Amino acid sequence: MKVSNEEILLPLLETKGVTLSIKREDTIHPLISGNKYRKLKYNLTRATAQEQTGLLTFGGAYSNHIAATAYAGKLHGFETVGVIRGEELKNKWSQNPTLRLAKEHGMQFYFVSREAYRNRNTLAFKTRLKKQYGDFYVLPEGGTNTLAVKGCEEILNDQDGGFDVICCSVGTGGTLAGLVNASRSHQRVLGFPALKGDFLLNDIRKFAQKDNWQLISDYHFGGYAKVNAELVHFSNDFKEKTTIQLEPIYTGKLFYGLLDLISKDFFDRGTSILAIHTGGLQGIKGMNQLLKKKNLPLLNI
């Protein structure tokens, strides 16, 4: 599969003497796009080899991973179960675009409270799931495991060796770890977390085989799925100037932070940057529902 790199032309980049290209992983597939395709690739192969008939995974109401797993399951003949954070969604999931999409592709839902969800990795919780659903192939929240990281290592190819810096948004850290493992010795890899907290450092270290990376933690906008008018305006302006659609949970924060760093001379003149567009555009409809309720501007689609 060939994914194109698209150079971005903005006055700021010319002024600062920095070049920025975007790897369009979002074009892989409307639903199994970006890092979700990469993370699922080898897990689906393993599930097939183990003669599993179903996939079970975890996520929130607007999870790209939930949507991607549901579609991938249907495409490859697996039953799918999504353990969904938030019991309040049990009787109104049909109002949620992501969950509605997952249901249309055959996913069963198991709604749990936020407190119970925090215990999803305990033996008691796993035993309850197995009793109810049987022997499913289990994918962690966000899809990150060793096989997912292996898939994400394939994001970079030989043509990407000329870039000085590789950047991506960070949720669970699997994509960043894959990029680190596939990077060249002269390259730096920067991750822009979409959520607060330093716990990601240890999670990434479990999978990253080099130390040429760092997290830029100043652009999470308050935490996971936290969005304000400034970020929405930025995402809309970026689309207008480049024709590239962003979503504010991950890629909007990545490019906001990246361009802000460029404006502050974080990078030397002559630096060439490759930013990974990790997809996730299916979540925009749901995000616009939330923005409308909060009387915030909407994302242009």
C-alpha positions as CSV (number, residue, x, y, z in Angstrom):
1,M,0.0,0.0,0.0
2,K,1.3,3.4,-1.0
3,V,0.5,6.5,1.1
4,S,1.5,9.8,-0.3
5,N,3.4,12.6,1.5
6,E,1.9,16.0,0.8
7,E,4.1,19.1,1.3
8,I,2.3,22.0,3.0
9,L,2.9,25.6,1.8
10,L,2.2,28.2,4.4
11,P,3.8,31.7,4.9
12,L,5.0,30.8,8.4
13,L,7.0,27.8,7.0
14,E,8.7,30.0,4.4
15,T,9.4,32.7,6.9
16,K,11.0,30.2,9.4
17,G,12.9,28.2,6.7
18,V,11.2,25.0,7.7
19,T,9.5,22.4,5.4
20,L,6.5,20.4,6.5
21,S,5.0,17.4,4.8
22,I,2.0,15.3,5.9
23,K,1.9,11.6,5.4
24,R,-1.8,11.0,4.4
25,E,-2.5,7.9,6.4
26,D,-6.1,9.2,6.6
27,T,-6.6,8.2,3.0
28,I,-6.1,4.5,3.6
29,H,-9.8,3.9,4.3
30,P,-12.8,6.0,5.5
31,L,-13.2,3.9,8.7
32,I,-10.1,1.7,9.1
33,S,-7.8,4.6,8.4
34,G,-4.4,5.9,9.7
35,N,-3.0,4.2,12.7
36,K,-6.1,2.1,13.3
37,Y,-5.5,0.2,10.1
38,R,-1.8,-0.3,11.1
39,K,-2.7,-1.4,14.6
40,L,-5.3,-4.0,13.4
41,K,-3.3,-5.5,10.6
42,Y,-1.2,-8.1,12.4
43,N,-3.8,-8.6,15.2
44,L,-6.3,-9.7,12.6
45,T,-3.7,-12.0,11.2
46,R,-3.0,-13.5,14.6
47,A,-6.7,-13.9,15.4
48,T,-7.2,-15.7,12.1
49,A,-4.2,-18.0,12.8
50,Q,-5.7,-18.8,16.3
51,E,-9.0,-19.7,14.6
52,Q,-10.8,-17.1,16.7
53,T,-14.3,-16.1,15.6
54,G,-14.7,-12.9,17.4
55,L,-12.9,-9.7,18.5
56,L,-13.5,-7.9,21.8
57,T,-12.2,-4.5,22.6
58,F,-12.7,-1.4,24.7
59,G,-13.4,2.3,24.1
60,G,-15.3,5.5,24.7
61,A,-18.3,6.8,22.9
62,Y,-16.4,8.4,20.1
63,S,-13.6,6.0,19.8
64,N,-12.0,5.6,16.4
65,H,-10.7,2.2,17.5
66,I,-14.3,1.0,18.2
67,A,-15.5,2.1,14.8
68,A,-12.5,0.6,13.0
69,T,-12.7,-2.7,14.9
70,A,-16.4,-3.1,14.0
71,Y,-15.8,-2.5,10.3
72,A,-12.7,-4.7,10.2
73,G,-14.6,-7.5,12.0
74,K,-17.4,-7.4,9.5
75,L,-14.9,-7.3,6.6
76,H,-12.9,-10.3,7.8
77,G,-15.8,-12.3,9.2
78,F,-15.3,-11.8,12.9
79,E,-18.1,-11.1,15.5
80,T,-17.2,-8.0,17.5
81,V,-18.0,-6.8,21.0
82,G,-17.2,-3.3,22.2
83,V,-17.0,-2.7,26.0
84,I,-18.1,0.9,26.1
85,R,-17.2,3.4,28.9
86,G,-20.4,5.1,30.2
87,E,-23.5,3.3,31.3
88,E,-25.6,6.4,30.5
89,L,-25.2,5.5,26.8
90,K,-27.0,2.2,27.1
91,N,-30.4,3.6,26.1
92,K,-29.2,6.3,23.7
93,W,-26.3,4.8,21.8
94,S,-28.3,5.4,18.6
95,Q,-27.9,9.1,19.0
96,N,-24.1,8.7,18.9
97,P,-22.7,8.6,15.3
98,T,-19.7,6.5,16.2
99,L,-21.7,3.8,18.1
100,R,-24.4,3.9,15.5
101,L,-21.8,3.2,12.8
102,A,-20.3,0.4,14.9
103,K,-23.7,-1.2,15.4
104,E,-24.4,-1.0,11.7
105,H,-21.3,-3.1,11.1
106,G,-22.5,-5.8,13.6
107,M,-20.8,-4.8,16.9
108,Q,-22.5,-5.8,20.2
109,F,-22.1,-3.4,23.0
110,Y,-21.4,-4.0,26.7
111,F,-21.9,-0.7,28.6
112,V,-20.2,-0.3,31.9
113,S,-19.8,2.6,34.4
114,R,-16.6,4.6,34.3
115,E,-15.6,3.1,37.7
116,A,-16.1,-0.4,36.3
117,Y,-14.2,0.5,33.1
118,R,-11.2,1.4,35.2
119,N,-11.1,-2.2,36.4
120,R,-11.3,-3.7,32.8
121,N,-7.8,-5.3,33.1
122,T,-8.6,-7.2,36.4
123,L,-9.1,-10.9,36.5
124,A,-12.7,-10.5,37.8
125,F,-13.7,-8.2,34.9
126,K,-12.1,-10.5,32.3
127,T,-13.8,-13.6,33.8
128,R,-17.2,-11.8,33.6
129,L,-16.6,-11.0,30.0
130,K,-15.6,-14.5,29.1
131,K,-18.6,-16.0,30.8
132,Q,-20.9,-13.7,28.8
133,Y,-19.2,-13.7,25.4
134,G,-16.9,-16.7,25.3
135,D,-13.4,-16.9,24.0
136,F,-12.9,-13.7,22.0
137,Y,-9.6,-12.3,20.7
138,V,-9.0,-9.4,23.0
139,L,-7.7,-6.0,21.7
140,P,-6.8,-3.4,24.3
141,E,-8.2,0.1,24.4
142,G,-6.8,2.1,21.5
143,G,-5.5,-1.2,20.0
144,T,-1.9,-0.8,21.3
145,N,0.0,-4.0,21.8
146,T,3.2,-5.6,20.4
147,L,1.5,-6.5,17.1
148,A,0.0,-3.0,16.8
149,V,3.4,-1.4,17.2
150,K,4.8,-3.8,14.5
151,G,2.1,-2.5,12.2
152,C,2.9,1.1,13.0
153,E,6.5,0.5,12.1
154,E,5.4,0.2,8.5
155,I,4.1,3.8,8.4
156,L,7.6,5.0,7.5
157,N,9.3,3.8,4.3
158,D,12.6,4.3,2.6
159,Q,11.6,7.6,1.0
160,D,11.0,9.1,4.5
161,G,14.6,8.7,5.5
162,G,15.4,12.2,4.4
163,F,13.3,14.0,7.0
164,D,14.9,15.4,10.1
165,V,11.9,15.2,12.4
166,I,8.9,12.8,12.5
167,C,5.8,14.0,14.4
168,C,2.5,12.4,15.4
169,S,-0.4,12.8,17.8
170,V,-0.4,10.4,20.8
171,G,-3.2,8.5,22.5
172,T,-2.0,5.3,23.9
173,G,1.5,5.6,22.4
174,G,1.6,2.7,20.1
175,T,1.9,4.7,16.9
176,L,4.8,6.8,18.4
177,A,6.6,3.6,19.4
178,G,6.3,2.2,16.0
179,L,7.6,5.4,14.4
180,V,10.6,5.4,16.8
181,N,11.5,1.8,16.0
182,A,11.3,2.5,12.3
183,S,13.2,5.9,12.4
184,R,16.7,6.5,11.2
185,S,19.6,7.3,13.5
186,H,19.6,11.0,12.5
187,Q,15.9,11.5,13.0
188,R,14.0,12.9,16.1
189,V,10.5,11.7,16.8
190,L,8.1,14.0,18.6
191,G,4.8,13.0,20.1
192,F,2.0,15.4,20.9
193,P,-0.3,13.8,23.6
194,A,-4.0,14.4,23.3
195,L,-4.4,13.8,27.0
196,K,-2.8,15.0,30.2
197,G,-0.4,13.0,32.4
198,D,3.1,11.6,32.3
199,F,2.1,8.0,32.5
200,L,2.5,7.7,28.7
201,L,6.3,7.8,29.1
202,N,6.4,4.4,30.7
203,D,3.8,3.0,28.3
204,I,5.9,4.0,25.3
205,R,9.1,2.8,26.8
206,K,7.6,-0.7,26.9
207,F,7.6,-0.7,23.1
208,A,10.1,1.9,21.8
209,Q,13.5,0.4,21.1
210,K,15.4,3.8,20.8
211,D,15.7,6.9,22.8
212,N,15.4,9.5,20.0
213,W,12.0,10.7,21.0
214,Q,10.2,13.1,23.3
215,L,6.7,14.1,24.2
216,I,5.5,17.7,23.7
217,S,2.9,17.9,26.4
218,D,1.8,21.6,26.1
219,Y,-1.0,21.2,23.5
220,H,-3.6,18.8,25.0
221,F,-6.1,21.7,25.6
222,G,-7.0,20.4,29.0
223,G,-7.2,16.6,28.4
224,Y,-8.6,13.9,26.2
225,A,-11.4,15.1,24.0
226,K,-11.2,18.6,25.5
227,V,-11.8,21.1,22.7
228,N,-12.3,24.9,22.6
229,A,-13.3,27.5,20.1
230,E,-9.6,28.3,19.3
231,L,-8.9,24.7,18.4
232,V,-12.0,24.5,16.2
233,H,-11.1,27.7,14.4
234,F,-7.6,26.5,13.9
235,S,-8.8,23.2,12.4
236,N,-11.2,25.0,10.0
237,D,-8.5,27.5,9.0
238,F,-6.0,24.7,8.4
239,K,-8.5,23.0,6.1
240,E,-9.3,26.2,4.2
241,K,-5.6,26.9,3.6
242,T,-4.4,23.3,2.8
243,T,-7.7,21.4,1.9
244,I,-6.7,18.8,4.6
245,Q,-9.4,17.9,7.1
246,L,-8.4,17.6,10.8
247,E,-10.3,16.4,13.8
248,P,-9.7,18.2,17.1
249,I,-9.1,15.3,19.4
250,Y,-5.8,14.2,17.9
251,T,-4.6,15.7,14.6
252,G,-6.0,19.2,15.4
253,K,-3.9,19.3,18.5
254,L,-0.8,17.9,16.7
255,F,-0.8,20.6,14.0
256,Y,-1.7,23.4,16.3
257,G,1.2,22.5,18.5
258,L,3.6,21.9,15.6
259,L,2.9,25.2,13.9
260,D,3.1,27.0,17.3
261,L,6.6,25.5,17.9
262,I,7.7,26.5,14.4
263,S,6.5,30.1,15.1
264,K,8.6,30.0,18.3
265,D,11.8,28.9,16.5
266,F,11.8,25.5,18.2
267,F,13.3,24.1,15.0
268,D,16.4,25.3,13.2
269,R,16.2,26.8,9.8
270,G,16.5,24.1,7.1
271,T,14.7,21.5,9.3
272,S,12.5,19.1,7.3
273,I,9.4,17.7,9.2
274,L,7.1,14.8,8.4
275,A,3.9,14.8,10.3
276,I,1.7,11.7,10.3
277,H,-2.1,12.2,9.7
278,T,-3.5,9.4,11.8
279,G,-7.1,9.6,10.5
280,G,-9.9,9.5,12.9
281,L,-12.2,11.7,10.8
282,Q,-15.2,9.6,11.5
283,G,-15.4,11.3,14.9
284,I,-16.2,14.7,13.5
285,K,-20.0,14.2,13.3
286,G,-20.1,13.3,17.0
287,M,-17.8,16.1,18.0
288,N,-20.0,18.6,16.2
289,Q,-22.9,17.3,18.2
290,L,-21.0,18.1,21.4
291,L,-19.8,21.5,20.1
292,K,-23.4,22.5,19.2
293,K,-24.6,21.6,22.7
294,K,-21.8,23.8,24.2
295,N,-22.6,26.7,21.7
296,L,-19.1,26.4,20.3
297,P,-18.3,26.8,16.6
298,L,-18.6,23.7,14.4
299,L,-16.0,21.9,12.4
300,N,-16.3,22.4,8.7
301,I,-16.8,19.1,6.8
